[in-house]
């Protein structure tokens, strides 16, 4: 159970880092990004155009922030998969990866894996759990829509703004909530299974 709790802690930390990095990118977008996008467009992609050198610093900051967002997002994905593998030790790593990476399958199966992991515990509070799970997955699908449909048509460097950040942060919070729910239930169930054995040894 310690390994499961450590894996859950890794998910919380990586999700927090992802939201923090995204917040920094959104802040840059709000303060500098829109103007920088117009300046870059005016140069026509020519690095030797008048004034192009003056935006090198801002472009560098933007690139670093983008790399941080991508890196923390990848780390969050990896730590979640590690946690899920430990929460469902009877599932192979291949099946867990396929559930998240195969197009079409990854729209349906991931919440089922989380639900199966939850069902392996004492199953208390089923309605509350299904509400949390459903809300998390709908928020995640909303994030996908924002990234794949909304942002390509948005203005600025990335199109990210406060509303998009709120959706991403909400999905991350709910994801952490599902991880905590499953982890807590597993730890509780493990403790309950050990209690008779401990009592027998003391007797």
BELSUL-V188042 format. One line per field, one symbol per residue. ss: DSSP state (h for helix, s for strand, l for the rest). A space follows every 50 residues. Layout:
BEGIN
ss = ???
END
This chain:
BEGIN
ss = lhhhhhhhhhhhhhhhhhhhhhhhhhhhhhhhhhhhhhhhhhhlllllll llhhhhhhhhhhhhhhhhhhhhhhhhhhhhhhhhhhhlllllhhhhhhhh hlllhhhlhhhhhhhhhhhllllllhhhhhhhhhhhhhhhhhhhhhhhhh hhhllllllllhhhhhhhhhhhhhhhhhhhhhhhhhhhhhhhhhhhhhhh hhl
END
